[in-house]
Amino acid sequence: MLDRTRAVLTASAMSLAIASGFAVSAHAAVNANMSKGDAQDACATLTKQFDYLAPTKKGLPYWNEAHSEFQTGKKACDGGNPVKGATAMKQSIRDMYVIPDTDRKNDNG
């Protein structure tokens, strides 16, 4: 029974990993086509979200990597490359197992 449970969990994890890979690829394509103005707005939105999440995420196993990725994104946003910055910030939030606010549908549709 334990072997069957392990096999089901392994298959589920592999399916999730494959689906996550597709989602990341789709988001990368969207970011590459983002206008500079939209990317600047995304940088602001993602900074607010990161600042909100940080107090509850500090010290967790994924914190250092997520924080480093966010700092890379922040530098890019502040340095005139908001598309690259927003992409890095989105990934840092995903690294904390949270959906970036920029990926959520708005209430109007």
C-alpha positions in Angstrom: 0.0 0.0 0.0 2.8 2.4 0.8 4.4 1.8 -2.6 1.2 2.6 -4.3 0.8 5.8 -2.3 4.3 6.8 -3.1 3.8 6.1 -6.8 0.6 8.2 -6.8 2.4 11.1 -5.0 5.3 10.9 -7.4 3.0 11.0 -10.5 1.1 13.9 -9.0 4.3 15.8 -8.3 5.6 15.2 -11.8 2.3 16.4 -13.3 2.5 19.5 -11.2 6.1 20.2 -12.2 5.2 19.9 -15.9 2.2 22.2 -15.5 4.3 24.7 -13.6 6.9 24.7 -16.4 4.2 25.5 -18.9 2.8 28.3 -16.7 6.3 29.8 -16.3 6.9 29.7 -20.0 3.6 31.4 -20.7 4.3 34.2 -18.1 7.8 34.8 -19.6 6.2 35.3 -23.0 3.7 37.7 -21.6 6.4 39.7 -19.8 8.5 39.9 -22.9 5.6 41.6 -24.7 4.7 43.9 -21.8 4.9 47.7 -22.5 7.4 49.7 -20.4 4.5 51.6 -18.8 2.7 48.3 -17.9 6.0 46.9 -16.6 6.5 50.0 -14.4 3.0 49.6 -13.0 3.8 45.9 -12.4 7.0 46.8 -10.5 5.0 49.0 -8.2 2.3 46.4 -7.6 4.8 43.6 -7.0 6.8 45.8 -4.6 3.7 46.4 -2.5 2.9 42.7 -2.5 6.5 41.7 -1.6 6.6 44.2 1.2 3.3 42.8 2.5 4.5 39.2 2.4 8.0 39.7 3.7 7.3 39.8 7.4 5.6 36.4 7.3 8.0 34.8 4.9 11.4 35.8 6.4 13.3 32.9 7.8 11.5 30.3 5.8 13.6 27.9 3.6 12.9 29.7 0.4 13.3 33.3 1.8 16.9 33.9 0.8 16.4 33.0 -2.8 13.1 34.9 -3.1 14.6 38.0 -1.4 17.6 37.9 -3.7 15.4 37.5 -6.8 13.3 40.4 -5.7 16.3 42.7 -5.1 17.5 41.8 -8.6 14.1 42.8 -10.0 14.0 46.0 -7.9 17.4 47.1 -9.3 16.3 46.4 -12.8 13.0 48.4 -12.3 14.9 51.3 -10.7 17.6 51.1 -13.4 15.3 51.6 -16.4 14.5 48.0 -17.3 11.1 47.4 -15.8 10.2 44.4 -18.0 13.2 42.5 -16.7 12.5 43.8 -13.2 8.8 42.8 -13.1 9.7 39.4 -14.4 12.2 38.8 -11.6 9.8 40.2 -9.0 7.0 37.9 -10.2 9.4 35.0 -9.9 10.4 36.0 -6.4 6.8 36.0 -5.3 6.2 32.6 -6.9 9.2 31.3 -5.1 7.3 32.1 -1.9 4.4 29.9 -3.1 2.2 33.0 -3.7 0.4 34.0 -6.9 1.7 37.5 -8.0 -1.0 40.1 -7.8 -0.2 40.9 -11.5 -1.3 37.4 -12.4 -4.7 37.6 -10.8 -7.8 38.6 -12.8 -9.4 41.8 -11.8 -12.9 41.9 -10.3 -14.3 43.1 -13.6 -13.5 40.1 -15.6 
